[in-house]
Amino acid sequence: MLTKLIKYELSATARYLMPLYIVLAFLTFFTKFTLTISSNSKILLALSSIFYFLYIISIIIVAVTTFLLIIMRFYKNLFTGEGYLMFTLPVKVHELINSKLIISILWAVLSILLCFSSLLFVIPSTTALSPNASSFTLSTFYDMAVNYGMGKSVLLLLMAFMMLVYNILIFFASIAVGQSISSNKVFGSLIAYIGIYTICQMFSGMLIVVLMIFNIDVNDESLIITLVITLGLLISTIGSTVFYTVIHHFLKKRLNLE
C-alpha cells in the first residue's frame, strides 16, 4: 500500500513542480547563451542582464514552491477535509507519514540538485557581471572534497541529507502538534513551530556548551569540521527520531479533522 500512496503523492505534486523545472531549464540555457555572446555588445549585455535576473527569480520560485508544496501537501492532505478520506484507507499511520516524507525528500533533493547544477552551468559565464564568478565551478568543489578527504566529504553529504530530513520533519511535527492545540490550525502550527524551534536551539546550545568545557583548538580546521559533522549527525538523527515519533502519536491518538 505504501507504493500506491507514493505513486499518488508523486502524481499529485509533479504537476506543480515539473512545469517550473522546465521553465528553469529553458532560462538556464538561454541565460547561458546570452551571457556567452554579450561580451562585445552593450545591447546584448543589457539583454543578458534581464535574462539573468529572470533566471535568479526562477531559482527562487523553484525553491519557495518546493518548500510550500511540501508543507501544504502534508497539511491539506491529512488535516483538512481530505484527511477524512486518507484515514479511511486501509493503511497504517506510519505509511501515510512515510509516503509524505519520501516524496518531500525526493522533491527537495531534486530541486536542490537542479538549482545547484544550473548555477554551476550559468555562473562561470557571468564574469561580465561579476569578475569572481569564474571560480564557481565543479572543479572548485572537487578540490574542496579532496582537501577535506573523501571520508569527511561523504559524511558532510550524509549530514546535509539528515539535516534536510530533520527540517522537513520539524514542519510536519509543528503541523501535527498545532492542529491539536488550537481551532485555528495554521496559527496553532505556527505557535508549535516556534516552541519546537526554541527547544531545538536550546538543545543545540547545551551541546555546544558541553563541548566548550573541553580544551578545543579552534584553529584546527580538521577538528572543527569533524565536530560540526558529529554534532550535525547527532542533532539531526535524534531530532528526526523524536519528530517522527511525535507526528505518529498525534496522527494516531490526537487527530483533529474538525
Secondary structure per residue as TSV (DSSP state, phi and psi in degrees):
chain	resnum	aa	ss	phi	psi
A	1	M	-	360.0	-30.7
A	2	L	H	-60.1	-39.1
A	3	T	H	-61.3	-41.5
A	4	K	H	-66.4	-39.2
A	5	L	H	-64.0	-40.9
A	6	I	H	-64.8	-44.0
A	7	K	H	-61.9	-41.5
A	8	Y	H	-64.1	-45.2
A	9	E	H	-65.7	-38.5
A	10	L	H	-64.4	-45.3
A	11	S	H	-68.2	-32.1
A	12	A	H	-73.3	-25.7
A	13	T	H	-100.9	-28.0
A	14	A	H	-61.1	-32.8
A	15	R	H	-65.6	-20.5
A	16	Y	H	-89.1	-40.2
A	17	L	H	-90.5	-33.9
A	18	M	H	-59.4	-43.9
A	19	P	H	-59.8	-36.7
A	20	L	H	-67.7	-37.4
A	21	Y	H	-64.1	-38.8
A	22	I	H	-65.8	-43.3
A	23	V	H	-62.5	-42.5
A	24	L	H	-62.2	-41.9
A	25	A	H	-63.1	-43.1
A	26	F	H	-61.4	-49.1
A	27	L	H	-66.6	-32.1
A	28	T	H	-60.7	-53.1
A	29	F	H	-69.8	-38.3
A	30	F	H	-69.5	-39.4
A	31	T	H	-66.0	-42.2
A	32	K	H	-59.4	-44.0
A	33	F	H	-64.7	-48.0
A	34	T	H	-67.0	-35.3
A	35	L	H	-67.2	-35.9
A	36	T	H	-68.4	-36.1
A	37	I	H	-98.9	4.9
A	38	S	-	-94.1	0.3
A	39	S	T	-64.4	-28.1
A	40	N	T	-111.1	14.7
A	41	S	-	-142.1	126.3
A	42	K	H	-68.1	-35.1
A	43	I	H	-66.0	-45.4
A	44	L	H	-67.4	-33.5
A	45	L	H	-65.0	-41.7
A	46	A	H	-64.5	-41.7
A	47	L	H	-64.1	-42.8
A	48	S	H	-65.6	-32.8
A	49	S	H	-65.7	-38.6
A	50	I	H	-65.0	-46.1
A	51	F	H	-66.8	-34.1
A	52	Y	H	-65.1	-39.8
A	53	F	H	-63.4	-46.3
A	54	L	H	-62.7	-36.2
A	55	Y	H	-63.8	-46.4
A	56	I	H	-63.0	-40.8
A	57	I	H	-60.7	-40.3
A	58	S	H	-64.8	-37.2
A	59	I	H	-64.6	-43.1
A	60	I	H	-62.3	-41.7
A	61	I	H	-64.1	-42.0
A	62	V	H	-60.7	-45.1
A	63	A	H	-64.4	-47.6
A	64	V	H	-66.5	-42.6
A	65	T	H	-63.6	-41.9
A	66	T	H	-59.8	-46.5
A	67	F	H	-61.1	-49.1
A	68	L	H	-67.2	-38.0
A	69	L	H	-63.9	-41.1
A	70	I	H	-59.6	-46.2
A	71	I	H	-69.8	-47.4
A	72	M	H	-67.1	-36.3
A	73	R	H	-64.5	-41.8
A	74	F	H	-65.0	-45.3
A	75	Y	H	-68.2	-53.1
A	76	K	H	-67.0	-38.7
A	77	N	H	-77.4	-22.7
A	78	L	H	-116.4	-20.0
A	79	F	H	-123.5	9.1
A	80	T	S	-119.3	-158.6
A	81	G	H	-56.4	-31.9
A	82	E	H	-63.1	-26.0
A	83	G	H	-61.9	-32.4
A	84	Y	H	-59.1	-40.5
A	85	L	H	-71.4	-46.1
A	86	M	H	-60.8	-38.3
A	87	F	T	-87.6	1.2
A	88	T	T	-96.6	-7.8
A	89	L	S	-71.6	149.8
A	90	P	S	-77.5	61.1
A	91	V	-	-130.3	156.9
A	92	K	-	-87.3	158.9
A	93	V	H	-59.1	-41.7
A	94	H	H	-65.9	-25.7
A	95	E	H	-71.2	-37.6
A	96	L	H	-63.1	-45.5
A	97	I	H	-63.9	-45.9
A	98	N	H	-62.4	-40.0
A	99	S	H	-63.8	-42.9
A	100	K	H	-64.5	-43.9
A	101	L	H	-66.9	-44.3
A	102	I	H	-62.3	-46.1
A	103	I	H	-68.8	-36.6
A	104	S	H	-62.3	-44.5
A	105	I	H	-64.0	-42.8
A	106	L	H	-57.1	-51.8
A	107	W	H	-69.0	-37.2
A	108	A	H	-63.9	-46.8
A	109	V	H	-64.7	-43.2
A	110	L	H	-63.5	-42.6
A	111	S	H	-64.2	-42.6
A	112	I	H	-62.8	-46.5
A	113	L	H	-64.8	-41.7
A	114	L	H	-65.9	-44.5
A	115	C	H	-65.7	-42.5
A	116	F	H	-66.5	-44.2
A	117	S	H	-63.3	-39.5
A	118	S	H	-62.7	-43.8
A	119	L	H	-64.0	-39.9
A	120	L	H	-62.2	-31.5
A	121	F	H	-78.3	-37.3
A	122	V	H	-92.7	-46.2
A	123	I	G	-54.3	-43.8
A	124	P	G	-58.2	-18.8
A	125	S	G	-90.2	1.4
A	126	T	-	-97.5	25.1
A	127	T	T	-60.7	-26.9
A	128	A	T	-69.1	-26.7
A	129	L	T	-96.5	-32.3
A	130	S	-	-143.6	110.2
A	131	P	G	-59.6	-26.9
A	132	N	G	-89.0	3.3
A	133	A	G	-66.9	-25.2
A	134	S	G	-64.2	-18.1
A	135	S	G	-81.7	-10.6
A	136	F	-	-86.6	82.7
A	137	T	S	-133.9	165.3
A	138	L	H	-63.3	-34.2
A	139	S	H	-63.8	-31.6
A	140	T	H	-62.9	-44.8
A	141	F	H	-70.5	-32.3
A	142	Y	H	-66.0	-42.3
A	143	D	H	-62.0	-38.3
A	144	M	H	-63.4	-41.0
A	145	A	H	-64.5	-41.5
A	146	V	H	-65.2	-39.6
A	147	N	H	-64.2	-41.6
A	148	Y	H	-76.7	-23.6
A	149	G	-	98.0	143.9
A	150	M	H	-63.8	-35.0
A	151	G	H	-60.5	-50.0
A	152	K	H	-68.6	-34.3
A	153	S	H	-64.3	-42.5
A	154	V	H	-64.5	-41.4
A	155	L	H	-66.4	-34.5
A	156	L	H	-64.1	-42.0
A	157	L	H	-65.4	-40.3
A	158	L	H	-64.1	-41.3
A	159	M	H	-63.2	-42.8
A	160	A	H	-61.1	-41.4
A	161	F	H	-64.8	-44.9
A	162	M	H	-66.1	-35.2
A	163	M	H	-67.6	-32.4
A	164	L	H	-64.1	-48.6
A	165	V	H	-59.5	-44.0
A	166	Y	H	-57.2	-46.0
A	167	N	H	-71.8	-34.7
A	168	I	H	-63.6	-44.5
A	169	L	H	-69.2	-27.6
A	170	I	H	-59.6	-47.6
A	171	F	H	-66.9	-40.4
A	172	F	H	-61.5	-44.7
A	173	A	H	-65.1	-38.9
A	174	S	H	-61.9	-41.7
A	175	I	H	-67.0	-43.1
A	176	A	H	-63.2	-42.4
A	177	V	H	-73.6	-42.2
A	178	G	H	-62.3	-34.4
A	179	Q	H	-70.1	-13.1
A	180	S	H	-103.2	-8.2
A	181	I	H	-108.1	-6.1
A	182	S	-	-153.7	145.7
A	183	S	S	-67.5	-28.0
A	184	N	S	-88.1	99.2
A	185	K	H	-66.0	-34.6
A	186	V	H	-66.6	-46.1
A	187	F	H	-63.5	-42.7
A	188	G	H	-61.6	-39.2
A	189	S	H	-65.8	-37.9
A	190	L	H	-64.9	-45.0
A	191	I	H	-62.3	-42.6
A	192	A	H	-63.5	-40.5
A	193	Y	H	-63.0	-44.1
A	194	I	H	-60.3	-43.2
A	195	G	H	-65.2	-47.0
A	196	I	H	-64.0	-43.7
A	197	Y	H	-61.9	-40.8
A	198	T	H	-63.4	-44.2
A	199	I	H	-62.8	-42.0
A	200	C	H	-62.8	-41.9
A	201	Q	H	-64.6	-38.9
A	202	M	H	-63.9	-42.4
A	203	F	H	-63.5	-44.8
A	204	S	H	-63.2	-40.6
A	205	G	H	-62.8	-39.0
A	206	M	H	-63.6	-39.9
A	207	L	H	-64.2	-40.1
A	208	I	H	-65.7	-40.7
A	209	V	H	-62.2	-41.7
A	210	V	H	-61.0	-41.6
A	211	L	H	-66.3	-32.7
A	212	M	H	-68.5	-18.8
A	213	I	H	-63.6	-34.1
A	214	F	S	-81.5	152.6
A	215	N	-	-81.4	89.7
A	216	I	-	-101.0	130.9
A	217	D	-	-80.5	104.4
A	218	V	T	-69.1	-12.9
A	219	N	T	-88.2	-7.9
A	220	D	-	-85.2	97.1
A	221	E	H	-60.4	-41.9
A	222	S	H	-62.3	-41.8
A	223	L	H	-66.1	-42.3
A	224	I	H	-62.8	-43.1
A	225	I	H	-62.6	-41.8
A	226	T	H	-61.8	-42.4
A	227	L	H	-66.0	-41.1
A	228	V	H	-62.2	-44.2
A	229	I	H	-63.1	-46.1
A	230	T	H	-61.6	-47.8
A	231	L	H	-64.1	-42.5
A	232	G	H	-61.0	-45.9
A	233	L	H	-66.6	-39.5
A	234	L	H	-64.6	-51.0
A	235	I	H	-64.4	-45.3
A	236	S	H	-67.3	-37.5
A	237	T	H	-69.8	-48.8
A	238	I	H	-63.9	-46.4
A	239	G	H	-61.8	-44.3
A	240	S	H	-62.6	-40.4
A	241	T	H	-64.1	-44.7
A	242	V	H	-64.4	-46.2
A	243	F	H	-63.1	-42.5
A	244	Y	H	-61.6	-42.0
A	245	T	H	-63.2	-42.1
A	246	V	H	-63.2	-45.8
A	247	I	H	-59.0	-47.2
A	248	H	H	-60.9	-43.1
A	249	H	H	-62.7	-47.3
A	250	F	H	-70.7	-33.6
A	251	L	H	-71.6	-32.0
A	252	K	H	-89.7	-36.8
A	253	K	H	-108.9	-26.2
A	254	R	S	-133.1	38.9
A	255	L	-	-72.2	133.1
A	256	N	-	-125.8	106.6
A	257	L	-	-103.1	5.4
A	258	E	-	-79.8	360.0
